[in-house]
Amino acid sequence: MYFEKNFNCVCIAKELGISPQYVSKVLKGHPNYKKEKIIRSEIKYKNYLERKKTNRKLRTEILKEKEDYELEYLRHLQWQHSIEMSKRYLT
């Protein structure tokens, strides 16, 4: 299951009703385990880098939207204060 269906130890343990530690122990004895683990770690690292790039882009967009919202709010407050301070409003 680990090599054919690309399941991890926890999924295999749930499916077979045994502990993940036992699955890991059995897998470590398999000759292809080290190769498969290296391949999976490389794939995981590539996915991590892609997520990191997208998160950076999203973070800058979110910060820009927040700054725009704060700026617009300050403009509204300034407009509101100017109306309240005008002589027309007081009379």
Summary of the structure (lengths in Angstrom):
residues: 91
radius of gyration: 28.8
end to end distance: 82.1
largest distance: 90.0
contacts: 184
relative contact order: 0.06
helix: 81%
strand: 0%
